[in-house]
């Protein structure tokens, strides 16, 4: 997708409030070796882009007819409303390697054949370094055939072993997900409720002491 943004020179709360009143959100575009540029964009378009691309997908923006490839660097959302407050982007040089956190997806997590069982995801994301054209949007491991006590590791990810992608800071045997027997909730023993009911309250104790 291509997101249309506008340059903005305005600083200060009043200027930003006017932007938001027009449905626009202030942001900053960072570029290596260049001065950061202040930009703004329509909130509905930004929310759509963020929903589709997240932090691990490269997409294009248009600023005054100039097309630039970017990634979301940071997005600030309102703590109550589903509204964007501010966004940061960084420009991608397609000839320079980048390091990005990519989400780990447990493919088939709702279709695990061994039941009953409990699937525990140990890692939610992995940092990869590669040229932008090789950047994966996610790292996938299939868990449908997992057995009780089995653990999926970094070596089981679909991107592991790809010569164009380097997984950072983690060893091949680092756990990603494990399948265990479900935890049974213990029912209270008979008589436990009756025993607790017989414990006098503070007020009852005070009344007896006064008598």
N, C-alpha and C positions, 0 to 999 in steps of 0.2 A: 504494500500500500504506500501511497505518498501522502504525507501530512503537510498541509499548507500552514506556514507560520509567518508572523509579521515581525519586523524589527521594531524595537521600542527603545526610546531614549529616555522615557519617563522614569524617574525614581521617586520614592516617597510614598507614604500610605495613601494620600489622596489620589495620586495618579493610579496606583494599583487598584484602589476601590472603584475608580471609574472604569478600569479595564473589566473588573469582575461584574460590574453592573451591566456591561455590554456582552456578558457571556464569555469573556476571554480570561485566560489564566496566564500569569506571568511565568517566565522560565529563563533559563540560561543555557546557552550552547557553548560547550568547552571544546577546544581544539588544541592538540599538542603543538607547542611552539607559536601559538597565536593568542591574541587577547580574547578573553571570553566575551561573547556577544549576548546582549539582552534581547529576548524574543517573547512573543506571546502567541497564543493560539486559541481557537474556540474550544471550550471545555468538552462539548459533546464529541468532537473529533479526537481530542486528546484521550478521553476515557476509552473510546473505541480502539485507538492505537495501542494504549497500554494494556487493554484487555486481550488484544490479539497477539501482541509482540512480547509483553513482559520485559524482563531484563536481558534475555538471551537471544533475541532475534533482531537482526539488522534490518532497518527499513529506511526509506528515503523521505526527506523533508524538502519542501520548496520554500525558499525565502527570496522574494522579489525575482522569481524566475530562475534562481540558482538552485540546482539540485545537489543535495549532500546526503551521504549515507551516515546513519547515526544509530546509537543504542541509547535506551533509557539508562541514565546514570542513577537518578534518584527521583522518586515521586512522593510528594507529601499529600496525604489525604486528610480530610476533616475527620476528627476523632469520633464524631457522631453521624453526620450525614455522609452519603455516598457522593462526596464532592471533592474535586481536586483543588488543592491550595497553591501548589507550586511544583514545577518540574525542572529537572536538569537533564540535558542530553550531552553526549560527547561524540564528536565527529570521528568517523572511522577512516583510516588510511588503509585502503585495500591491499597495499603492498607491505604492511607492517603487522607483525604478530600482535595479538591482543590476548589478555587473560580475562575470562568471564566465568561467573558462577552459573552452572547449568543445572536445572532441576532433574532429580532422578525420578523416573516413572516406573512403578511396579506394574507391568503389563499383565492383565488378567487377575488382578488382586481380588475381584469379586467372583472369580470362577475357579478358585483353588479347588482341586478335586478331592483332596483329603479333608473330610469333614467328620466331626467338628474339629476345628483348629483355630489358631489365632496367629495372624500374620503381623509381625512387628517390623516396621521400617526403622532402621538404625541411622541411615544417612538420608538426608533430604535433597542434598545438592553436592555437586562436585565442581572444582575449579579446573578449567581446561585452558591451555594455551595453544593457539594456532593462527594461521592466516584467516582473515575474516571469511573468505569464501568456503572454508572448511568448518566453520563454526556450527556445531549441532544445536538445535533448539532444545533438546533434552537428551538424557542418557537413559536408555531403556534396558530393563531386565525382565524376562518372562518368569512368572512365579506359579503358573497354573499347575505344573507337575511336581511342585515341591512336596517333600515328605516331612513328617514330624521330626524335628531336631536338625533339619537341613538349614544351611546358611548360604545365601547368595553373597558374593563378594565383588570387589571392584573388577576382578578378572572376568566376571560374568556380564558386565555391561556391554552393550552393543558397540560402544565406541572404543573399548579396550583393544589394544593391538593395532589400531588405525595409525599408520606411520605419519599421518598428517596432523594428528591430535595428541597432545601431551597432557596426561592427567597429573595435576600438581598435588604435592604434599601427602599423597596417600599411597600405601603399598597395595600390591595386587590382592593380598589376602585380607584386606580390610573389609569388615562386614558391612553389607548394605541392607540386608533383610534376613529375618529368620522366621521359621514356622515352628510354633510350639503348641502344646496341648492347651485347650482353653482353661482358664482358671475358674474353678467351681466356687460359688458363693456358699459359705457355710451357714446352715440354718441354725437359729438359736436353739440350745438344748431345752427340752421340756422342763418346765419349772423355773426357768430363768426369769421369765416375765413375772411369775408369781412372786419370786424372791425379791425382785426389784420393786414390786408394788408394795411389799411389806416394809420397805425402808421408810421411816418416818420423815416427814418434811421438817424444815427448820421451825416453822410456826408451831407444829405439833409438839416438837421437842421443848420449845420454850414454854408452852402451855403446861406440859407435864412438870417442868421444873418449878413453875409458879405454884402448882397445886401442892 
